[in-house]
Amino acid sequence: MRKRYAGQVFPVKLLIPELDLNQAYLSRYRLDELMRNEIRILHEKHHIDLAKWEISDASHLWNYNLHYLEFLIPLAAACGEGQTDPYFAKWCEYVRAWIDHPVKDSFEPYTISMRIPNLLICMDLLQERLRGTELAGKLTDSIYQQYQYLIRTQELALLANHYFENLKTILICSVFFGETELYRKYFDRFCGQIREQILPDGLHYERSILYHKIILEDLLRVHTALAHRAEAGKLLPVIMRMADALACVSRGFGRTPLFNDAGDNVAKDTESLLGAVRNITGSSVSCDRTVFADSGYYKLYAGAYALLFDCGQTGPSYMGGHAHCDCLSFELSVDRKALFVNSGTYQYQGKLRPFFRSARAHNTVMIDEREQAELWGEHRAARKISAVKCRMGDQVVLGRFRSFNKDRFERSIRLTEASCDITDRIAANDRQRHCARQFFHLDPRCHYSSEDSRQICVCDADKTLALISIPPGSSGLIHREGDICCYAQDFGELRKKEVLEVRTRFEQSAEIQIHIELL
């Protein structure tokens, strides 16, 4: 028989003030809109019919996010004293309406896994107001039903971050409801997935900094829920390893690097996560590593410049749903401001999804229209890249791989305070005439200028930041329109950028050197 929470002593703590009460996080949702039943998620706002809870005009991803009920946390954080507080009244209205009007999306295992912790955070914040109320019992009953359904519907066919979320929530609920046998069983499974999904270099095996941050938060939540249990201490080494990796990869960037599916407005921001780690563990993080060989990320620094280079596998062999064709791509920042960027993600459903996963959406090189890997649908991957190798030298990184159709690519990048030199060596798998296509995507604040076809200026307002030299035998094409100019640092927010494409005709093989003078 389960133990029902009656509101006297809250059985589990999930609130992490550095994350949940951070003003930048809370401001994702406007309180005045929430009071009018208007929900803004992923830069898209809809009015919610509290008797329907489904927006037919919105994407599947948006409706998924709606049923995370994350918007309830800012409302709970804003509540004042007493039962008549308008924010508390609106919070109760949302909760009652959601429980009374279930829809299909709300019972997907992933949405349950994301929603239950958000509800428990709210209950933690509002426990004084909820104590002894009918709503506390009703909500607890609903959470228990969701928890039991989640146990029966775990995403064992999908695995990866979805299964990790399932286990996290089941484990937290087993603590909340005092189910000791389930707790022991699922703590072991949770630890098994930690060993599976967190690589020795500390990064998550799907090679997305976004999902790395989400999984790190999961570990912090579980550690907080376990409170003074001995098992909590077992999580600290991996929390520190992940935090160190995040700090190192993010150093020099004031934003989430856009490799694979990534963006800034889903996970908590890096500084909040690292602050929570410091407070929970009592330890400071290290940010001096430059090689992450297991995940395939490498860092170069020169003065104010920071470069992140990708030369890693597409992802785990059985899961490429969040993969992009971005091997040998890079991002370059100066004084924590982006200069060269990858395109981002924007959406999981829609006509632009194939572009954002393509090679031409990244600062890499391709042959004709040939992609690195076979990525299809919204989250599908077939044949992938192989023979991936990389090594670091003094201010230089050199990586190589073979595409799914056996074309071979090698790129070296040397970074100094004065220049960034890129050398691409390409070998096609046939003897036909081909076109090598190198892409250089600018942050939207920058633009290209050219009075000389052999030298392209990178400008910020009226200031020249860099000069790109086009080698003999190649031509430069500046894109200012079309899909290739789409950019999404945030999910759901489409912006425009300028892209330089360097084209080189060749037969069988080519070596192309790009010199970028940094000013």
C-alpha positions as CSV (number, residue, x, y, z in Angstrom):
1,M,0.0,0.0,0.0
2,R,1.5,3.4,-1.0
3,K,2.0,6.2,1.4
4,R,-0.2,9.2,0.5
5,Y,1.3,12.6,1.0
6,A,-1.1,14.5,3.3
7,G,0.9,17.8,3.4
8,Q,2.3,17.5,6.9
9,V,6.0,16.8,6.0
10,F,7.0,17.0,2.4
11,P,8.5,13.6,1.6
12,V,11.1,14.7,-1.1
13,K,12.9,17.9,-1.9
14,L,13.5,18.7,-5.5
15,L,13.8,22.5,-5.4
16,I,17.2,23.8,-6.4
17,P,17.1,27.6,-5.9
18,E,20.0,28.3,-8.3
19,L,18.0,26.7,-11.1
20,D,14.3,27.1,-10.2
21,L,14.4,30.7,-8.7
22,N,16.9,32.1,-11.2
23,Q,15.4,35.2,-12.7
24,A,16.6,34.5,-16.2
25,Y,14.9,31.1,-16.1
26,L,11.6,32.4,-14.5
27,S,11.4,35.2,-17.1
28,R,10.9,32.6,-19.9
29,Y,7.2,32.8,-18.9
30,R,5.4,36.2,-18.5
31,L,3.1,36.2,-15.5
32,D,0.6,38.5,-17.1
33,E,0.3,36.1,-20.0
34,L,-0.1,33.1,-17.7
35,M,-2.9,34.9,-15.8
36,R,-4.7,35.2,-19.2
37,N,-4.2,31.5,-20.0
38,E,-1.6,32.4,-22.6
39,I,1.4,30.0,-22.7
40,R,4.6,31.1,-24.4
41,I,6.9,28.1,-25.2
42,L,9.8,28.0,-27.6
43,H,9.1,31.6,-28.7
44,E,5.5,30.7,-29.7
45,K,2.4,31.8,-27.7
46,H,-1.0,30.2,-27.7
47,H,-4.2,30.7,-25.6
48,I,-5.1,27.5,-23.7
49,D,-8.6,26.3,-23.5
50,L,-8.5,24.7,-20.0
51,A,-11.1,22.2,-21.1
52,K,-9.1,21.1,-24.1
53,W,-5.3,21.3,-23.5
54,E,-4.4,20.7,-27.1
55,I,-3.3,23.3,-29.7
56,S,-4.0,21.9,-33.2
57,D,-2.1,24.8,-34.9
58,A,1.1,24.2,-32.8
59,S,3.8,21.6,-33.5
60,H,4.0,18.2,-31.8
61,L,7.1,19.5,-29.9
62,W,5.2,22.6,-28.7
63,N,2.3,20.4,-27.4
64,Y,4.8,18.1,-25.8
65,N,6.3,21.0,-24.0
66,L,2.9,22.3,-22.9
67,H,2.4,19.1,-21.0
68,Y,5.6,19.3,-19.1
69,L,3.7,22.0,-17.1
70,E,7.0,23.8,-16.6
71,F,5.1,27.1,-16.8
72,L,3.6,26.3,-13.3
73,I,7.0,26.9,-11.7
74,P,7.1,30.6,-12.3
75,L,3.5,30.9,-11.1
76,A,4.4,29.0,-7.9
77,A,7.5,31.1,-7.3
78,A,5.4,34.3,-7.6
79,C,2.8,33.2,-5.1
80,G,2.3,35.4,-2.1
81,E,0.7,34.7,1.3
82,G,-2.7,33.1,1.8
83,Q,-5.2,31.1,-0.3
84,T,-6.6,34.2,-2.0
85,D,-3.3,35.2,-3.7
86,P,-4.2,35.5,-7.4
87,Y,-1.1,33.6,-8.6
88,F,-1.9,30.8,-6.3
89,A,-5.5,30.8,-7.4
90,K,-4.4,30.6,-11.1
91,W,-1.9,27.8,-10.3
92,C,-4.7,25.8,-8.7
93,E,-7.0,26.5,-11.6
94,Y,-4.4,25.2,-14.1
95,V,-3.7,22.1,-12.0
96,R,-7.3,21.1,-11.5
97,A,-8.1,21.7,-15.2
98,W,-5.1,19.7,-16.4
99,I,-6.0,16.7,-14.1
100,D,-9.6,16.8,-15.3
101,H,-8.9,17.0,-19.0
102,P,-6.2,14.5,-20.0
103,V,-5.1,14.3,-23.7
104,K,-2.9,11.8,-25.6
105,D,0.3,13.9,-25.5
106,S,0.1,14.2,-21.8
107,F,0.6,10.5,-21.3
108,E,3.6,10.0,-23.5
109,P,6.3,8.5,-21.3
110,Y,8.7,11.3,-22.0
111,T,6.2,14.0,-21.1
112,I,5.4,12.2,-17.9
113,S,9.1,12.0,-17.1
114,M,9.5,15.8,-17.5
115,R,6.2,16.8,-15.9
116,I,6.3,15.0,-12.6
117,P,9.5,16.7,-11.3
118,N,8.1,20.1,-12.3
119,L,4.9,19.3,-10.3
120,L,7.0,18.2,-7.3
121,I,9.1,21.4,-7.5
122,C,5.8,23.4,-7.3
123,M,4.6,21.3,-4.4
124,D,7.9,22.0,-2.7
125,L,7.5,25.7,-3.2
126,L,3.8,25.7,-2.1
127,Q,3.7,23.1,0.6
128,E,2.6,25.6,3.3
129,R,-0.4,26.6,1.1
130,L,-1.2,23.1,0.0
131,R,-1.1,21.5,3.5
132,G,-4.3,19.7,4.2
133,T,-6.1,20.8,1.0
134,E,-8.2,18.7,-1.2
135,L,-6.0,19.7,-4.2
136,A,-2.9,18.3,-2.5
137,G,-4.5,14.9,-2.3
138,K,-5.9,15.1,-5.8
139,L,-2.6,16.1,-7.3
140,T,-0.7,13.4,-5.4
141,D,-3.2,10.8,-6.6
142,S,-2.6,12.0,-10.2
143,I,1.2,11.9,-9.8
144,Y,1.0,8.3,-8.5
145,Q,-1.2,7.2,-11.4
146,Q,1.3,8.8,-13.8
147,Y,4.2,7.2,-12.0
148,Q,2.6,3.7,-12.2
149,Y,1.8,4.2,-15.9
150,L,5.4,5.3,-16.6
151,I,6.7,2.1,-15.0
152,R,4.7,0.1,-17.5
153,T,5.6,2.3,-20.6
154,Q,9.3,2.9,-20.2
155,E,11.0,3.8,-23.5
156,L,13.1,0.7,-23.8
157,A,12.8,0.7,-27.6
158,L,14.2,4.2,-27.8
159,L,16.7,4.3,-24.9
160,A,19.2,7.2,-24.8
161,N,18.1,10.4,-23.0
162,H,14.4,9.3,-23.1
163,Y,15.1,6.2,-21.0
164,F,17.3,8.2,-18.7
165,E,14.4,10.6,-18.1
166,N,12.1,7.7,-17.4
167,L,14.4,6.2,-14.8
168,K,15.1,9.6,-13.2
169,T,11.4,10.2,-12.6
170,I,10.6,6.6,-11.5
171,L,13.5,6.8,-9.0
172,I,12.3,10.2,-7.6
173,C,8.7,8.9,-7.3
174,S,9.9,5.8,-5.5
175,V,11.4,8.0,-2.9
176,F,8.3,10.3,-2.8
177,F,6.0,7.4,-2.2
178,G,8.3,5.4,0.0
179,E,8.4,2.4,-2.2
180,T,11.7,0.9,-1.0
181,E,11.9,-2.2,-3.3
182,L,11.3,-0.1,-6.4
183,Y,13.8,2.4,-5.2
184,R,16.6,-0.2,-4.9
185,K,15.7,-1.7,-8.3
186,Y,15.6,1.6,-10.1
187,F,18.6,3.1,-8.5
188,D,20.7,0.2,-9.9
189,R,19.2,0.7,-13.3
190,F,19.8,4.5,-13.1
191,C,23.4,3.9,-12.2
192,G,23.7,1.5,-15.2
193,Q,22.5,4.2,-17.6
194,I,25.0,6.7,-16.1
195,R,27.8,4.2,-17.0
196,E,26.2,3.8,-20.4
197,Q,25.5,7.4,-21.3
198,I,28.2,9.5,-19.6
199,L,31.4,9.1,-21.5
200,P,34.8,8.8,-19.7
201,D,35.5,12.4,-20.8
202,G,32.4,13.6,-18.9
203,L,30.1,14.5,-21.8
204,H,26.8,12.9,-22.7
205,Y,27.1,10.3,-25.4
206,E,24.6,12.0,-27.8
207,R,27.2,14.7,-28.3
208,S,24.7,17.6,-27.7
209,I,25.6,20.2,-25.2
210,L,21.9,20.9,-24.7
211,Y,21.2,17.3,-23.7
212,H,24.4,17.2,-21.6
213,K,23.0,20.0,-19.6
214,I,19.6,18.4,-19.2
215,I,21.2,15.1,-18.0
216,L,23.4,17.0,-15.6
217,E,20.3,18.7,-14.1
218,D,18.7,15.2,-13.8
219,L,21.6,14.1,-11.7
220,L,21.3,17.1,-9.5
221,R,17.6,16.5,-9.0
222,V,18.1,12.9,-8.1
223,H,20.9,13.8,-5.7
224,T,18.6,16.4,-4.1
225,A,15.8,14.0,-3.8
226,L,18.0,11.3,-2.1
227,A,18.9,13.9,0.5
228,H,20.9,12.1,3.3
229,R,20.7,8.6,1.8
230,A,24.1,7.0,1.3
231,E,23.4,6.5,-2.4
232,A,23.4,10.3,-3.0
233,G,27.2,10.4,-2.5
234,K,27.6,7.8,-5.3
235,L,26.3,10.5,-7.7
236,L,28.8,13.2,-6.8
237,P,31.8,11.9,-8.9
238,V,29.8,11.8,-12.1
239,I,28.2,15.2,-11.3
240,M,31.6,16.8,-10.9
241,R,32.9,15.0,-14.1
242,M,29.9,16.4,-16.1
243,A,30.2,19.8,-14.6
244,D,33.9,20.0,-15.4
245,A,33.3,18.9,-19.0
246,L,30.5,21.5,-19.4
247,A,32.7,24.3,-17.9
248,C,35.6,23.4,-20.3
249,V,33.5,23.1,-23.4
250,S,31.6,26.3,-22.7
251,R,34.7,28.4,-21.8
252,G,35.0,31.3,-24.1
253,F,31.5,31.0,-25.3
254,G,28.6,33.1,-24.0
255,R,26.1,30.7,-25.4
256,T,25.4,27.0,-26.1
257,P,27.6,25.7,-28.9
258,L,25.4,24.5,-31.7
259,F,26.6,21.0,-32.5
260,N,23.9,18.3,-33.1
261,D,20.5,19.3,-31.7
262,A,21.2,22.2,-29.4
263,G,19.8,25.6,-28.4
264,D,19.7,28.0,-25.5
265,N,16.1,28.1,-24.3
266,V,15.4,24.5,-23.2
267,A,18.0,23.5,-20.6
268,K,19.0,25.6,-17.7
269,D,21.9,28.0,-18.6
270,T,25.5,26.9,-18.0
271,E,26.3,29.4,-15.2
272,S,23.2,28.4,-13.2
273,L,24.0,24.7,-13.5
274,L,27.6,25.3,-12.4
275,G,26.4,27.4,-9.5
276,A,24.1,24.6,-8.4
277,V,26.9,22.1,-8.6
278,R,29.2,24.3,-6.5
279,N,26.5,24.8,-3.9
280,I,25.5,21.1,-3.7
281,T,29.0,19.6,-3.9
282,G,31.0,22.3,-2.1
283,S,33.6,22.0,-4.9
284,S,34.7,24.3,-7.6
285,V,34.8,23.2,-11.3
286,S,37.8,23.0,-13.5
287,C,37.8,24.5,-17.0
288,D,41.3,23.9,-18.3
289,R,40.8,20.8,-20.4
290,T,41.0,21.0,-24.2
291,V,40.6,17.4,-25.3
292,F,37.4,15.4,-25.1
293,A,38.5,12.4,-27.2
294,D,35.6,10.1,-26.2
295,S,32.9,12.6,-27.4
296,G,35.1,14.1,-30.1
297,Y,35.3,17.8,-29.0
298,Y,38.5,19.8,-29.0
299,K,39.3,23.3,-27.9
300,L,41.8,25.8,-29.2
301,Y,42.5,29.2,-27.5
302,A,44.5,32.2,-28.6
303,G,44.2,35.4,-26.7
304,A,40.5,36.5,-26.8
305,Y,39.7,33.7,-29.3
306,A,38.1,30.4,-28.4
307,L,37.5,27.7,-31.0
308,L,35.5,24.5,-30.5
309,F,36.1,21.7,-33.1
310,D,33.9,18.6,-33.6
311,C,35.5,15.4,-34.7
312,G,33.4,12.7,-33.1
313,Q,31.0,9.9,-33.9
314,T,27.5,10.6,-35.0
315,G,26.3,9.4,-31.6
316,P,25.7,6.0,-29.9
317,S,25.4,3.3,-32.5
318,Y,21.7,2.7,-31.8
319,M,20.6,6.3,-31.5
320,G,21.2,9.0,-34.0
321,G,18.0,11.0,-33.5
322,H,19.7,14.1,-32.4
323,A,22.7,13.9,-34.7
324,H,23.7,16.4,-37.4
325,C,26.1,16.1,-40.3
326,D,28.6,18.3,-38.5
327,C,31.9,16.4,-38.3
328,L,34.9,18.7,-38.8
329,S,32.8,21.7,-38.1
330,F,33.8,24.5,-35.7
331,E,32.6,27.5,-33.9
332,L,34.8,30.5,-33.1
333,S,34.1,33.2,-30.5
334,V,36.1,36.3,-29.6
335,D,35.7,37.9,-26.1
336,R,32.7,35.4,-25.5
337,K,30.9,36.8,-28.6
338,A,30.2,34.4,-31.4
339,L,31.9,35.0,-34.8
340,F,31.5,31.8,-36.8
341,V,28.5,29.7,-35.8
342,N,26.7,26.5,-36.8
343,S,23.0,27.0,-37.7
344,G,21.3,25.4,-34.6
345,T,18.1,23.4,-34.6
346,Y,15.0,25.6,-34.7
347,Q,12.4,22.8,-34.8
348,Y,11.9,19.0,-34.6
349,Q,9.0,19.0,-37.0
350,G,8.7,21.0,-40.2
351,K,10.2,21.7,-43.6
352,L,13.4,23.2,-42.2
353,R,14.4,20.1,-40.1
354,P,16.4,18.5,-42.9
355,F,18.4,21.7,-43.5
356,F,19.4,22.2,-39.9
357,R,20.7,18.6,-39.8
358,S,22.6,18.9,-43.1
359,A,26.4,19.5,-43.7
360,R,25.7,22.9,-45.3
361,A,24.1,24.1,-42.1
362,H,27.6,23.8,-40.4
363,N,31.1,25.2,-40.7
364,T,32.3,22.1,-42.4
365,V,33.0,20.8,-45.9
366,M,31.1,18.6,-48.3
367,I,31.3,17.2,-51.8
368,D,28.6,18.3,-54.2
369,E,25.3,17.5,-52.4
370,R,26.7,14.4,-50.7
371,E,25.9,14.3,-47.0
372,Q,28.2,12.8,-44.3
373,A,25.6,10.4,-42.9
374,E,22.1,9.3,-43.9
375,L,19.8,11.3,-41.6
376,W,16.1,11.2,-42.4
377,G,12.7,12.0,-40.9
378,E,12.6,14.0,-37.7
379,H,14.9,11.8,-35.6
380,R,16.2,9.0,-37.8
381,A,19.7,8.0,-38.8
382,A,20.8,5.1,-41.1
383,R,24.4,4.7,-42.4
384,K,26.8,6.9,-40.5
385,I,30.4,8.2,-40.7
386,S,33.4,6.0,-39.9
387,A,37.1,6.0,-39.4
388,V,36.9,9.1,-37.2
389,K,40.2,10.1,-35.8
390,C,41.6,13.3,-34.3
391,R,44.8,14.6,-32.7
392,M,45.9,17.8,-31.1
393,G,49.2,19.6,-31.5
394,D,50.6,23.0,-30.6
395,Q,47.7,25.4,-31.4
396,V,46.5,23.0,-34.1
397,V,43.9,20.3,-34.3
398,L,43.6,17.7,-37.1
399,G,40.6,15.4,-37.7
400,R,39.5,13.0,-40.3
401,F,36.6,10.8,-41.2
402,R,35.0,8.8,-44.0
403,S,31.4,9.5,-45.0
404,F,28.8,6.8,-45.4
405,N,29.4,6.6,-49.2
406,K,33.2,6.3,-48.6
407,D,34.4,9.9,-49.4
408,R,37.3,10.8,-47.2
409,F,37.8,14.1,-45.4
410,E,40.7,15.6,-43.4
411,R,40.8,19.0,-41.9
412,S,43.4,20.8,-39.8
413,I,42.8,24.1,-38.1
414,R,45.6,26.3,-36.6
415,L,44.6,29.2,-34.4
416,T,46.7,32.1,-33.3
417,E,45.9,35.6,-32.1
418,A,46.5,36.8,-35.6
419,S,44.9,34.1,-37.8
420,C,42.9,31.0,-38.2
421,D,44.2,28.7,-41.0
422,I,42.1,25.8,-42.3
423,T,43.4,23.1,-44.6
424,D,40.9,20.6,-46.1
425,R,42.1,17.5,-47.9
426,I,39.3,15.7,-49.7
427,A,39.2,12.4,-51.6
428,A,36.1,11.4,-53.5
429,N,35.2,7.7,-53.9
430,D,35.2,8.0,-57.7
431,R,37.0,9.7,-60.6
432,Q,34.2,12.1,-61.5
433,R,34.4,15.9,-61.6
434,H,33.2,17.3,-58.3
435,C,32.8,20.5,-56.3
436,A,34.2,20.9,-52.8
437,R,32.0,23.2,-50.8
438,Q,33.3,24.8,-47.6
439,F,30.9,26.8,-45.4
440,F,31.5,29.7,-43.1
441,H,28.4,30.8,-41.2
442,L,28.5,34.2,-39.5
443,D,26.7,35.2,-36.2
444,P,23.7,37.3,-37.2
445,R,25.3,40.5,-35.7
446,C,28.1,40.2,-38.4
447,H,28.0,40.5,-42.2
448,Y,30.3,39.9,-45.2
449,S,31.7,42.7,-47.4
450,S,33.7,42.2,-50.6
451,E,35.2,44.6,-53.1
452,D,37.8,42.1,-54.1
453,S,36.6,38.6,-55.1
454,R,39.8,37.1,-53.5
455,Q,39.3,38.7,-50.1
456,I,36.1,38.7,-48.1
457,C,35.7,41.0,-45.1
458,V,33.9,39.9,-41.9
459,C,32.3,43.0,-40.4
460,D,30.5,43.9,-37.2
461,A,28.6,47.2,-37.9
462,D,31.4,49.3,-39.5
463,K,34.3,47.4,-37.9
464,T,36.3,44.8,-39.8
465,L,36.8,41.7,-37.6
466,A,38.5,39.4,-40.1
467,L,39.7,38.9,-43.7
468,I,39.1,35.6,-45.5
469,S,41.4,34.9,-48.4
470,I,40.0,32.8,-51.2
471,P,42.7,30.5,-52.6
472,P,43.6,30.3,-56.3
473,G,41.3,27.9,-58.2
474,S,38.4,28.5,-55.8
475,S,35.5,30.9,-55.8
476,G,33.6,32.6,-53.1
477,L,29.8,32.9,-53.0
478,I,28.1,34.9,-50.3
479,H,24.6,33.7,-49.4
480,R,22.2,36.4,-48.0
481,E,18.9,34.7,-48.8
482,G,17.5,31.2,-48.7
483,D,17.3,28.3,-46.3
484,I,21.1,28.3,-45.9
485,C,20.8,31.7,-44.1
486,C,18.5,30.3,-41.4
487,Y,19.8,30.5,-37.8
488,A,18.3,29.4,-34.5
489,Q,20.3,29.9,-31.3
490,D,17.0,29.3,-29.5
491,F,14.5,26.6,-30.5
492,G,11.5,28.2,-32.2
493,E,13.2,31.5,-33.0
494,L,14.3,31.9,-36.6
495,R,16.9,34.5,-37.5
496,K,18.9,35.3,-40.6
497,K,22.7,35.1,-41.0
498,E,25.1,35.4,-43.9
499,V,27.1,32.5,-45.2
500,L,30.3,32.3,-47.3
501,E,30.6,29.3,-49.4
502,V,34.0,28.5,-51.0
503,R,33.7,26.3,-54.0
504,T,36.6,24.3,-55.6
505,R,36.3,22.1,-58.6
506,F,38.4,19.0,-58.5
507,E,38.7,15.4,-59.8
508,Q,39.2,12.6,-57.3
509,S,41.1,14.6,-54.6
510,A,41.9,18.2,-53.6
511,E,43.7,20.2,-50.9
512,I,42.2,23.6,-50.1
513,Q,43.8,26.2,-47.8
514,I,41.7,29.0,-46.3
515,H,43.5,31.8,-44.5
516,I,41.5,33.9,-42.1
517,E,43.3,37.0,-40.8
518,L,41.9,38.0,-37.3
519,L,42.0,41.7,-36.7
